[in-house]
Amino acid sequence: MSSRGRLVVDAPLVRTTLDPVSRVANARHAPLWRDRTFGTYWIAQSLSAAGDSFAYLAVPLLVLQATGSVAQMGLLTAVAGAASVVAGVFGGVLVDRYDRRTLMIAADLTRLVLYGLVPLAWLAGPQVWLLFVVLPICEAAGMVFQVAAVTAVRNLVDRDRITEANGRLQATFAATAVLGPLLAGVVSARFGPAVAIAVNAGSFALSAAGLWLIRLRPVEVDDAADATALRQRPLAEFLAGARFLWRQPVLRALTVLLSVFIFLTYGFTDVLIYHVTHDLGGSEGTVGTVLGVAALGTVAGALLVAPLRRRRGFGVTWISAHTVCGCAVVGVGAATSVPAVTALTAVYLCCLSIGGICSMSLRQEITPDHLLGRVTSAFWSIHYSLGPAGAAVLTWSAGRYGVQAVTLVAGAGCLLVAIGGLFTPIRRAGAELAASRSGLRAAPAGGNLSG
């Protein structure tokens, strides 16, 4: 998943002996699964996602098993989230400066080694302190990986297929996440959560191997000169991404609203696990079943997002998705049975998937290629900056005041975020972006793309 791709049908200055118009037309109409480069990347990341879902469940269970404290779970989430935010500040500059595939492979290998230390250390007994060392570093590496992965989609498929590609990737990730937590719950109950983390460590080796086999299309020729010039000014490189966000009205509004949304929901998974185990008396296997079945919602959202956005537009789709998210969060805390919690979590994840893919695809579509890494890292760094504090507050409040009260407040806040979208350029984003899309390709770095 890196530069100089095998498939360069989208590069306008590439010369071939075949009819270039025919090649581009055939590539755009061929199913994505027939694209060898995209298919290899798709499989590699799906395997990684399947293993990742083990850690998604196993790390909170390790902490809860060793300490019995939901506040400790939240503290670990907060510390790891803070490391992720710090890495995001520099991640975009790295991704735009260096080979994206190489960075992703390095991030995978880093996480392979560090996560592999956890089950080895646990042989001598619970070592909670080690998680506070390993998880922040792994989250920082994961942030660099995610920034590179998002920017790489632009170099894997044509621009008009970005939403489709993101939908396919997220649907497959979610499909593997259905089986992952189910197996993680079984493995954790039978062998302990530390063994589940060992499985996750192995998955990064598979991901790195898959990335080694592929190449990305080169950065667009028109953007290369600007990118070379900016390399002499590291601080200006990062600020270029932030300026682009600020000057683009839709992205500016998304950044502000999602910052609030992340503060309210960053600790949701910890609260959900606590609710199932503490309030509803569920076992580790029960938690795995809840998360696995609920992940079907993410699959549904990933498959629905492209047709919904085509028919309803970006604004209506994004606002509606976050409205339903808020209602689902309130419902999870009020639910008194495991099936009800599972169903409501599935609804939440479905709409979270729809909203997330919408905003990610929008950034990829309207951001110049040489700025995409910095814009992505600035976007994530800003709106995830409140996440660690939110996780700490949410989990502490759940332990002190109960899950129902906390989810009521968090859900109401999510509804306010959706309502806020009605009073920003987000509401009209679909029509404006469609009208201006023909002029976006040549937009200057940091330019105003308000349409």
N, C-alpha and C positions, 0 to 999 in steps of 0.2 A: 504494500500500500504506500508507494512513494513515487518519486519523480520519474520522468522519461517513460511514459507508458507504452505498452504494447498496442493499445488501441488509441489512435490519435485522430479519429474521424472528426472530432470537434475543432481541431486546430486549423484555423483558416489559412495559415501560411505554409502548411505542409503540402509538398508536392508528391504525387504518386502517379503511377502509370495507369491507374484505373480512373474512371470517371468520378471526380470528387463529389459531385451532386448526388450521384447514385449511392455512393458509400454512405454519405450523411443520411440520406433518406432511409436506406436500409437499416442503419444503426438505430435511428429514432423509432422505427416501427418494430424492430425485433424485440422479443420479450427480454426483460432484464436478466432472467436466469440463463439465457444463452450467451451473455457477455462473460467470457472466461475470467477476466480480471475482477469484475464485480462479483461474480459467483464465488471465486476463491476467497475474496475478502469477506463475503457474506457468510460462508461456512466457517472460516476461522473465527470471526467475531461471535458467531452463534455458539461455538464450542466454549469460547471464553465466557460468554454470558451465562451459559449453563453452570459452569463452575463458580462463577461470581455469585450466583444465587445461593450457593452454600454459605459463603461468608456473610451474605446479607442476613441470614438467619443465625448462623453459628456464632458470630462475634457478640451480638446482644445476649445470646443464651450463655456464652462463656462468662460474661460479666454478671448476669443475673444469677447463674449457678454458683459463682464464687462469692458474690457479695450480697445477693438478695435485694439489691437496691436499684430501683428504676432511675434514681438520681445519678448513680454512677454510670448507668447506661447513657443517660443524657450528657453527662460530662465528657465521656469518651467521644460521643458523636460531635460535641461542640469543639473539642480539641482537634479532632480529625478534620472537621469542617473548616476550622481556622487555617490549618495547614493547606487545605485545598484552595482557599481564597488567596493566600499569599502566593502559592504556586501559579495561580491564574494570572497574577499581575505580570509575571515574566513569561508565562507559557506562550502567549500569542506572539511575542517577539521571537522566541525560539522557533516556533512553528513556521513563521514567515521567513526566518533567516536560514534555517537548516532543513535538511531532507526530512520530510514528514514521516516517511516509513521508518527511517533509522531511529527517530525519536520514539515512535510507537514501540518498536522492538526493544529499545533500551528500557522503556517504562515497563513492558511486560516482564523482562528479565529481572528488573529490580523487585517487582512484586513477587515473582516466583521465589526468589531467595528469601525475602523478608517474611512472607507468609509461611514459607517452609520452616522458619525458625520456631513458630508458635507451637505446633504439635510436638516438636522435639523438646522444647522447654517445659511443656505441660507434662512430660513424662516424670518430671521431678515434683509435680504438684502444681496447683494454680499459680500462675505468674501474671497477675493482672497488670502489674507495672509494665511488663513487656508490651502489652497491647497499647499502652499510652506512648510507646516509642515506635512500634511497628506501624500502627494504623495511620498516624499522621504522615509518615514518610510515604506509605503506600497511597494515601489519598492525594498527596502532592504529585506523585508519579501518575496517578490516575487522572488528575486534572490535565496534565500535559498531554496524556494519551487522548483524552476526550476532545481537547481543542484540536489536536491533529486529526482525529477521526472525523470531526465535523467538517473541517476544511477540506479533507480528502474527498468527501462525497462530490464536491464541486469538480474535482479532477478525475472522477470515476465515470460520471454520466453527463449527458447534455443538460443544459440549464432547465429546459422545459420538462425534464424528468426528475428533478431534484426531489419534489414532494413525493413522487411515486417511489423513488429509491429509499428515501427516509422511512416511508411507510412500510416497505418490504423489510428493511433492516429491523425496525422497531417491532414489527409483527413477529418476526422470527425470534428476536431476543425475548419477547414476551412469551412465545410458545415454549422456548426452552426454560423460561422462568416458571412455567406451570409445573414442569416435571422436577426442576431443581429443588425448590423448597420442600416438595413432597419427599424426595429422596434425602434431602438434608435433615428433615425431621426424623426419618427412619434411622439414618446413620447416627444422628446426635443422640437419639434415644437408646440405640443399641451399643454404640462405641464411644459416644461422647462428642461434644461440639468440636473438640480439637481435631478429630479425624476429618470432620467435614471441612475444616479450614485447609487441611492437607490436600483434599480433593481440589479445592479452589486454587491452591498454589500450582498444582499440576496443569490446570487449565490454561495458565499463562504461558506455559511452554508450548502448548498446542497453538495458541494465538500467535506467538512469535514465529513459529514455524510457518504458519499460513501467510503471515505478512512477508516473510522472506521470499516467498514464491512469486510475488506480484510486483508490478510497477504501476505508477500513476502516470496520467498524462502530464506533460510539462505545463508550467505556469504560462498563462497567456502572454504572447510576445509583447503586446502593447504595454503590459504591466511590468515587464521585467526591468526596463530602464528605470522606472520610478522606484522599484524595490531596491535596486542597486544603490541609487542615490541616498535612500533613507537609511541604509546600513551604517552610515557614518554617524548617525545620531540616535543612539539607543533609547534615550528618554523620549525623543520626538517620535520614535517608532511606536512606543506604547501609547503616548498621548494622542497619536493619530487615530487609533482605534476608539478612544474615549470621545474625541472630538466628532468623529463620524456618528457615533451614537447620539450625541447631544444635538447635532445639526439635523439629523433625520427625525422628523416629528413622531413617526410611528414607533421607531426603535427607542426613542427617548421615553415615550409614554410606557412602552412595554417594560423597560428597565426599571422605572420607578414602581409600577404596579406589581411587577414580579418580585421586587425586593420585599415588599410587604407580604406577598403571598408566601414566599420562602420562609420568612420569619415565623409565619403562623403554622406552617406545615412541615418544616425540616425535621422535627422530632416525631412526626406522626407514626412512623413504623415502630419506634421504641414504645410509644404510648399504646399502640395496637397490641404489641406482644405482651405488654404488662396487663392490658385489659383482658386478653384471652387467658393468660395464665393465673393472674391474681383475682380478677373479678368473676370470671366464668369457670375457673377451675380446670382449664385445659392443660394438657401435657405438651411436651416438646413436639411430639408427633402431631398434635392438634394444631399447634402454631404453624408447622410446615404445611399442613393441609389447607389451612385458611389462606396463607400467602400463595400457595400453589394454585388453588382454585381461583382466588381473586385475580391472579395474573392473567386469567382469561379475559378480564376487562381490558388489560393493556393490549392484548391481541386484537380485540374488537375495535378499540380506538385507533390502532395503527392501520387497520384495514378500512376504517370508515373515514379517516381524515381527508384523503385525497378527493373522494366524491363529494363530501360535505363542503370542502373549501371551494370546489368548482361550482357547486350549485348555490351556496349561500354566501360565499365570499369570506375573506379572512376575518373581518370584524365580527360578524354575526357568529361565526364558528367559535372564535376565541372567547368571546364574552359569554356565550351560552355554555361552553365547556366549564368555565370557571364558576358560573352560577351553580351548576349541578354539583361541582366539586364541594362547594360550601355546604350544600344541603346534605351531601353524603357524609361529610365529616361530622356534622351534628348528629346524623342518624347512627353512626358507629358508636358514639358514646352512649346514646340512649338505648341501643339494642341490648337485649338481655339473653340472647341465645347465640351460639356459635354460627348457625346457618345465616342468621340475620346479619351478623357482623361480616361474614364472608361475602354475602350478596352486596352489601353497601360498600365494602372495600373494593369490590370488583367495579362498581359504578364509579367510584372515586378514581380508580386507576384508569378506567376507560377514558374519562374526561380529561384527566391529567395528561394522558398520552396524546389526545387530540390537540389540546392546547399547546403542549410542548413541541410537537412536530410542526404545528402551524408556525410558531415563532422561530424555530430553528430553520425551517425552510425559507421563511421570509428573509432572514439574515443572509442566507446563502445566495438567494436570488438577487438581492439588491446591493450587495457589498462587492466592490472590486476585488478580484482574486488576490492581489498582492496585499490587501488589507484584511483579508478574511480572518486570519489567525488572530491579529490584534483586536479586531472588532469582537470576535467570539470570546477571547479571554477577558476583554474589558467588560463585556456584557455579563459574563458569568461572575467575574470578580466582584462587580458592583452589586448584582442582585443576590449573590450568595453570601455577601459580607455580613448580612444580618442573620443568616441561617444558624451559625453556632450559638449565638445568644438566644435565638428562638428555641433551639432544641433544649438548651439548659433550662430556660424558663418553662417550657411546655412540660418537660418530664418532672421537674421539681414540683410544679403546680399539680400534676396528676397524682403524685405521691401524697401531697398535702391536702388537696381539695377534692380529689376524685376525678376519674376520667370523664364523667358526664359533664361536669362543670367546665372542664378545660376544652373539650371538643365543642361545646356550645359557643364559647367565646371565639375559638379558632374558626369554626364554621361561619359564624356571623361576620368575622373579619374577611373571610374569603368572598362572601357575598358582597361586601362593600368594595372589594377589589374589582369584582365584575361590574358593579354599578359605576364605579369610577371610570371604567373603560368606555362607558356611554358618553362621557363628557370630554373625550380625548380624540385625536385623529384615528385611533384604533377603530372606532365605529365605522368610518368610511374608508378604511384601508384597502379593502378589496377593489373597490371601483377606482380609487386614485392610483394604486399600483398597476392595475391593468392598463390604465390610460397612459401611464408614463413608462411602461416597461421597455419600449423601443429605445428610449434615451438613456437607460440606466447603464448600459455597457460602457459608455464612454465617460461616465461621471468621474470627476476628479476626486482624489483622496480627500475625505472629509467634507465633500460637497453636500449641499442640501438637496435631498431627493424627495421632496415633499409631494411631487406630482402636481 
